[in-house]
């Protein structure tokens, strides 16, 4: 009895769970490679992204089909985000003690992170639409896409800028902070959460629970502040 290998292969790559399988497998391999080498360029999110793109191209699968097959994983983003409340709760006393430094850091760093990216793009001659797309680059993708659309940017491109910002922040952030003398876990976590959102928070959790807690706090506050104040600032300037 002959086996229809081509038909079996097509059935495999078009199976509803194929996207979930390759996502989990690639990420676990990337994480294992990073844990073994501790080389910053092997940042798991970056390696996973490149690996999945390569697999999709090799299999001839479209992004739309991959996205549809991973919808079940997308549902888990909500519980995963809520789970960040655990390190926040465990470090609640320290967060209360640092309430005013946190507020000041949010105001200064939030404005600087937003203005710096927009200013650099403006200096290089970027159009207004690109500037508005870059403005929410330091918040999580769902918020960034919504805010970008509200202020005249491109939602899909905003998600790309968010991913690039997070990956770069996770790769160079901890080393850069130590280089300039930032040793406090709380300060490192806030910096990563404010500038590199969820990817930075995941990186901060690898440093310590305290860093992860402050990164989660910074990411949450930055998202809320950007969603509320960024459209208002654009409306005033316009």
N, C-alpha and C positions, 0 to 999 in steps of 0.2 A: 504494500500500500504506500503510494507516494504521499509526501507531505507538502502541502502548499505553503512553503516558507514565506513567500511574499505576502500571501493573505494573512498568515499568522502575525507577521511583522506589522502590517497595516492595522490589524485588529488591536495589537498591543499599543501602538503609538496613538491611536485614536480612542483608546479606552478612557472613560470619564475620570479614572483615578491616576492616569499616567502623569499628569501635571503634578499632582500631590507627591507621587513617588519620586520623581526626579528632583523636585524641590527639596524634599527632606533628605534624600541621599546626597545631593550636591552640597547642601549646607553642612551636613554632618562630616563629610570629607573635608570641606574647607575649614570647619572648626577644629577638626583633628590636626590638620596641617598647621594651623595657627598655634594651637596649644603645644605642639611638638617643637616648632621652630621659634615661636614668639617674634617672628619677623613682621614688622608693621605693614609691609606691602601685601601680606597674606591676610589682610582684614577679611573676616568671613563673609560679610555682606558683599564686598567688592568681588571676591573670588566666586561666590555663589552666583552673582549677577552675570559675570562673564561666562561661567560654566553653563548656566541655563540657556543663555543666548546661543552659545555654541551648539548645544544639544537641539534646540528648536530649529536652528538653521540646517543642521545635519539631517534632521528628520523631516524637514520641509513643513513644519507646523507653523501656523500663524499665531500671532500674539493673542488674537481674539479667542482662538480655540484653547490656548494655554490658560488664559484668564478664566474662561468658562469652567475648565476642569479643576481650577484651584479655588472656586468659590467657597467650598467648605472650609478652606483654611482662612479665607478672608473673614468668615464669621467669628473665628477665634481671636481676631484682633481686639475686639471689644473686651472679652474676659482678660486677655493678656495686658491690656492697658489698665484695667481696673486692678489687676494684681500688683501694679506698681504702688498701690496704696499701702501694701504690707511694709516695705522699708520706710515709707513715710511715717506710718504709725509707730514703728519701732524707734524712730529718731525724732518723734514729735517734740520731746522736751528740748532738744538741742535746736530745733527749728524755731521754737518759741523764743529761746534766748537770743537768736540771731535775727529776729523779725525785721528790725530796721535796716541792718546791713543787707538783708535779702531784698527789701523793697528798693533801696538805693541802687543795688546791683542790677536789679531788673530794669529800672528806669534808664540807667546809664548804658548798660550793655545792650539792652533792647534797641534803643535809639541808634547806638553806634553800629551794631550789626546790620541793621536795616539800611542806615544812611551810607555806610561804607560800601556795600555792594552796589547800591544804586549809583553812588558818586563815581565809582570806578567804571561802571558800564557807560555812564554819561560822558566821561572823559574820553572813552574809546569810540564815542559817536553812536551809541545804541539808540534805537528809536524809543519813543515813549511807551509803546506796547511792551517792548522787552524790559524797560525799566520797571514797569508795573508788574511784570512777571517775576522779576528778580526780587522785588521788595519783600515778599513773605518767604524767602528761601530758608530761613532759620526756624521754621515751625513744621509740625508734622504734615504729611502730604494732604490728608483730607481738609485741614484748615487752610493750608497754603493754596490749594486749588480753588476753594470757595472764595477766599479773599482776593486772589489774583483775578478771578472772573468779575468780582464786584468792582474792582478799581480799574478795569480795562486791560488786564493781562490775558495770557493764554493759559488756561487751567492745566492742560496736558503738559505743556513745557515747564510750568511751575513745578510739577511733580518731579521732572528730570533735575531741575536745579536743586530741589530739596534733597534728592538722593545724592547728588554730587557733593553738596555741602556736608551732609551727614557723614559720608564715607571719608572725605578729606579731614573733617574734624576728628573723626575717630582714629584716623591714622596718625596725624601729626599733633593732635591736641594734647594728649598726656605728656609727650616728650617736650613739647613747647612750653607747657605750664611748668614742668620741672626745671627747664632751662632758664626761665626767668625768675625762678625762686619761689614758685607757688607750691607749698608743701601741704597745706591744709586739705584734707579730704573733702570737706564741705565746699571750699572754694573751687577745687578741681571739678567736683560734681556740678556745681552751679554753672561753671563756665561751659562744660560739655553739654549740659542740658539746654542752656540758653542758645548756644550757637549750632549744635549738631543734633538737636532734637532726639528722636527715638534711637538712632544709631549711636549717638554720643552717650545716651543713657545706658544702652546695653554695654558700651565700652566702660563706662563708669562703674557699673555693677561688677565688672571683672576686677576693678581696683579694690573696692571695699563696699560693704553695705551702706556706710555713711555717704560715700561718694555717690552711690546709686540712688539713695534717697533724695539727696539734694539735686541730682541731675533730673530725677522725675519731677521734683518740685519746679525746677527751672523750666523744664520743657512745658509743663502744664501752664505756668504763669505766662510764659512767652506766647503760647498759643492763644490764650484768652486775651492778652493785651493786644496782640496783633489783629485778632478778629474784631476787636472793639475800636481800637484807636487808629489803625492804619487806614481804613476807609475814611474816617473822619479827617485825618491829616491830609489825605489826597484831595478830599472835597474842599478843604480850606485853601490849599495851595492852588487848586484849579480855579 
